[in-house]
Structures are given as structure tokens and as C-alpha cells.
């Protein structure tokens, strides 16, 4: 016999319901009776592509032709039971520009409360019309330039704080604010601009800075700027497959700024969706502190787009998002944030 559905809209009494089904099941032509269960999608949230965010929730789904291992993620759902962040929390994205009009980012962009766009430095911080941050590369207030590309900073920003809004993706801390500070252009960025961006972030109230960049040599000026910033400085470990601990005359140079031995720096390596150190990722038992998802990471791209990128650049913003949740939950000291993060990691044999 074909299955049929019985409406229970009129069966409001539990005893009446039980008797009804008992009598039904006693008939020879009834094979079995079971509830009309309600099923849900396996998406992390109602955002259309959240099921592809294996770094936030890994159920073993296949991402770009590689099946994952369930549980290799940052366990975000338990954190979200406590908080998804707060608009008062500011994360500086020191990077290339950020597409502040992207539908998943436009509501997450920091606004300078003391600045009026009138051609005058209203806030008195030395920057004219810095409504949403500053472009140190072009020395203006644009923070996003399509002609420069600016894919990298836009992607990083999405992982940290993309809005939960039923479209695209969701960030680790979807209620916090992003402060876009562009110092990288198509040909990289200068040391002096990096330092200026760090000082701006610190002066304008950011407690956390994401730094998915590196290169160059050891700089005392950059180290001092980070040390004096008062921020938790989260840095990508680098993508050269080298040991940042160095050692020996012929050892590769460590990657900076991730390798500065400072108490407020967290250096982040990258793992894939099976928990393996990414083939490109730098490492170091002493100089690299944690690993985070950094292979086949889906996030925002300019022009209302989304795409996958690989790199320790993609791992660092996962950690920045976690730090933002800690800050929202009352852990306000950057060094305490760092201790909380390092104390909560899950050891992996692959690391």
C-alpha cells in the first residue's frame, strides 16, 4: 500500500492521539506508522554557502575535490552559543583594500565616529575624511581600489566578520566591525606604510589586528611598532614551507612580522580539511604558535563575488575572529587573549 500522511491538527490531546494511532495500527492494511519528520540542511547557517566553510564546521564534506575529516575545524558552534561578537569590537585588517560595499561586508565596516566627510581632518588624527579607515598605499581615504585588485584584504575580512544574512558566507565573528587599513598594492607595500597602519589601528581603538602579509628582513622599527601597539597582533606564518625557527648559517630567513619574539604576536600556520599541515605553510616549534584552516577557504571577493584561496593568509583571520569573540566575552587584555587561544588548541599528530 502507498504511504499516506495523517494530519494531527485536530489531535491535541495526547491520550486521544495515542488511541488513534493504536487503533490505526491494528488494521491489517497498515504496515507501519511513523512521524512525518522535519529535516534541515547541513549548512552551518542559513547563508547560502555556509556548508562550504569547512574551517568553521567540518562534517567530512568534500571541498574542491578533497574530502575532509569531521571535526577538523575551529568548533565555532559552541563559541556561538556564547557570543557572535559585538559591534563595539574592532578588528583592524592591515592588508590590501577591502570592498566595503560587498553585501556580506557593508554592515561590518567600521566608521570613524569623529570624522565628517568635508575635506577637513575633523577628528584631528592627521587623516582627512578617514570615514572608514585609510589607504596608506595611495595616501587617501578610499580603502578599496578595484584597479589595484584588493582581493586579498576582501577575502581576509570575510573570514573574520562576514554578516549572517542568508546570502554567501558567514564570518567567525559576524557581529564585529572591520577597520580597513590598506598598505598593500599590486606590488606589495612599504615598511613605513605598514608601521603607519599599525599606529593608526592602535590610535583609533582596534584591540586586534590581522596581518596576512610578510617578506623583507628583520626591522627593529616594525618590531617596536608592534610591541608598542597594545594590540593582539595576529600574523600569517608565511608560505615558503620553511622552519621559522631558523638555526644554522644556511637556514632560511624567518618570516616577518610573524617571527618577531613579542608577547602580543600570534604566528599562524595553515592546515587543510584533513588536519595536515599545508604543503606551503611555514612552521616552527618555537616561533609558530597555532595552526588554523588555510586550504580551500571560501570567502568574499570584490564585486559581490566569492572564491577559494589558500595560504597562511587565510588561516590568520580564523584566529583573529576567535580573538574578537574572546574580546566580546570580556577578555580585554591582548596577552590574556593570546593565552586563552594557545591554551584551548587541539593537538594534532600531524603538527
N, C-alpha and C positions, 0 to 999 in steps of 0.2 A: 504494500500500500504506500502511496506517496505520503511524505511528511506533511503535516499541517500545523498551523500556528493558532493557538488559542489566546484570545485577548483576556487579560486579567484585570481590565479596568473596572469591572463590576465586582471583583472578588477582593473585597477589602478586609474581610475577616479571615484570620489565619486558619482557624478551625474549619471554616467553610471551604477555604481553598484546599486544605489537606483532604477533606472528604470528597471534594470534587475530583481531585486527581486520583484518589484511591479508587473511586467508582469508575473513572475513565479507564484506568489501567487494568481493571478486572475484565474488560471486554476482550474477546478473542481477536478482534481486528486491530487492537492497539499493540504495536510491537514494543514501544518504549515511549517514555515521556521525559523530556529534559528541558531546562530553561533555554530561552532564546537569548544567549549571552551577548553582551556588548563588547566588542573588540576595539582596541585603539591601535593607531600606527605606532611603530617603534621609534618615531622621531623623539629626540631629546626634548624639543619644544614644538610649538605649532609653526615655528619658522620653517619655510618650505624645504630647506636643505640641511636642517639640523642633524638629520641621520647620517650625514657625511662628516660630521665633526667628531671623528674617532678620538681625538685628543681629549674631548670633554666626556664622551661616553662611548666606550669600545665594547661592542657586543659580539665582536668577531666579524663584523661586516667587511666586505671587500671594498677597498679603496684603491682606485687606479690599478686594478689587476692584482692587488696583493691582499689576501685575506688576513684579517687581524687576529689577535689573541684577546679574548674577552678579559676585561679588567686592566689592560694596559692603557690607562688614561689618568686624568687628574682627579677623578672621583667627584665631579662637580656637583652632582645632585645632592649629596649630603651637605656640602657647603651652602647650596642654595636654600636648604631648609632653614638656615640661619639668616642669610642675607644674600642679596644680589647686588649689593653696592648702594651707594648714595650719591646724589648729585653734588654734594659738598666735597667729595673726594676727587682730587685732580691727579691724573697721570700724564706726565709730560712725555710726548712721543718725539724724541730728538732723532731726526731721520730725514728722509726726503719729505716732500709735501704730503698733505692729507686732503683727499677730496671731501671737503666739508659739506658738500651738497648731496653726497651719496645717501640714498634713502635709509640705509642702515646705520649711518653715522651722523646725519644732520642734527639729530636731537641729542647727540652725545658730545658736542663740541663746546669746549669752554669759552665763556665770554668774559672779557676783562670788565669787571663791574665799574671801574673808574674811568673808562675811556669812552669818549664820544667821537664818532667819525666826522670830524670837522676840519681836518687839516692841521690840527694843533695837538701837541702832546698833552692831552687832558689829564692823564694820570701822573704825569711828571716822572716817568720812568726812563725817559730818553728815547722812546719809540713813538712815532706819530701814527695815530689811528690803528694801534695794535689791538683790534677788536677781538680777534680770535687767536692771537699768538703772533709769531713773526717769522719772516723768511730771511734768514741770515745769508743765504746764498745769493739772493737777488737784492738784498737790503731794502725790502719793502714789506707791506702787510698782507701780501696775497695768500700766503701759506699753502697754496696749491697752484701749480702751473702745468696745464695739460701738455704744453710743448716740452717740458722737462721730463715728462713721463709720470713721475711721482707714484708709481705702482707700489713701490716698496713700503713707504710710510702709510699708504692707504690700507695695505694688507695687514700690516702690524696693528694699526688702530682697530681694525675689525675684530681681530682675535682678542684684543683686550676688552672692547666695550660695545660691539655691535648690538643694536637695540633688539629686544624681544618684541617683534611687531608683526608676526605672521608672514614675513617675507624673508627671503635669503637665509641668513645665518643668525647666530646669536653669539655674543662675546662671553668671555669668562666672567666679567663683571658688568652686566648690561645696563646698570643704572649709574655708573660713574661718568665723569667727564674727561675728555681727552684735550690736552693742550698741545696743538700742533706747532712744533718748532723745527722748521726746515733749515738744515745746513748742508744737505747733500743735494747735488745736482747730477746731471748726466755724467760728469767726470769726477764725481766724488765731492768732498768738501774739505775745507781747510781746518787746521788746528785752532786758529784764532776764532773761527766761526763756531766750532764745537764748544769751546770754552765760553763764548758769549751766550750760546744757547743754554748751557748748564747754569750759568749765573742768572739768566732771565728766569728759567724754571724755578730756581730756588727763591728768587726775589718775589715772584708772583704767586707763590703759595703751593707749588707742587711738592708733595712729600715723596713721590715715587717717580722715577724716570726710567723709561725703557730705551735702551741703547743697542740697537741691532746693527752695529757698524764696527769697523776696526781697520787696522792697517797702520802703516807708518811705524816708527820706532818708539822707544820709551820717551815720554815727555814729562818732565818734572812739573811744568806749568799745568798740563792736563790733570796729572795726579793731584796736584794741590787744589784745583778747581773742584774735583770730585770729592776730595777729603773735606773741603770747606762748605760743601753744598747743603749739608744737613738732610740730604735725600737718601732714600734707598736707591742705589744705582745698579739697575739690572742690566747685564751686558751679555751679548752673544759671544760664546767662546771662540767662534771662528770656524771656517770651513776648509781648512787646509789638511785635515787628517793628521795633525801633529800633536805632540805632547807639549802642552803649555807649561809644564813644569820645567822644561829645558833640561840643562845638565850636560856638561862636556863642551869642548870647543866647537864641535861640529853639529851640535843640536840646533834645530830650527829656532828662530826667534819666537818667543811667546807672542800671543795676540793681545794687543792693547786696544781698548781700555780694560778688557775683561781680566787681564792678568795683573793688574795693579793690586798689590797686597794691602788692601784697605778694609777696615771693618764694615764699611757700608756698601761694599761691592758684592753682588752675587753673579758668578760666572755660570752660564747655562750651556750645556751640551744638548745635542739632539738625539732622540730615539725615534724608531719607526713604530708602526702599529703592531709589531710583534715583540716589542721591547728590546730590540737590538740597537746598539749604538749605530747611528747613521754612518755610512761609509765615509762621508765627507767631514764628519764632526771632529773638531779638536777635543782633546780630553786632558786629564791631568789629575792624579790622585790628590794633589795638594792645592792646585790653582783653579780647578773647575769644581764647583760646589754641588750642582744638581744637574739632572737631565730632564728634559720635557719634550713633548711631542713636537717634531720638527720635520717630518717627512710627509709629503702629500697633505699639506694643510690647506684647507679651503677657507678663503676669507674674501673680504671686499677688495675690489679693484676700481679704478676711476671709471667714470661714465656709467654708473649704475650696474657695473659688472661684478662677477665673482670668478675666482680661479684658484688653482692649486699652486703653491710654491713650496720649495724645500730650502732648509737652511737652519742654522742655529739662530738666524734672524727670526724664524718663525717659532722657535722654541722659547726664546726670551719673553715674548708677550704673554705666553701662558703663565709664566711666573709673575709677571707684572700684574696680571689680572688677579691672581691669587693674593698678592700683596695688597691690592686695592680692597679685596674682601676683608682681609685682616684689619686694615685701617678702618673700614666701615664698622667693624665689630669691636672697635675700641683699642686695638693695638696701634698706638700712635707713634711709638718710638721706632725709627728705622732699624736700629740694631736689634730690637726685640722682634720686629717683623722678620728679619733675617733668621734669627734663632728659631722662631716658630716654623718657618719654611724648612730649614735644614733638619729640624727635629722631627718633622712629620713625613719625610720622604719614605717611600717603599724601596728597600734594597732589591736590586735586580742582579742575578748572577752574571748577566751579560755585561755589567758595568764593574 
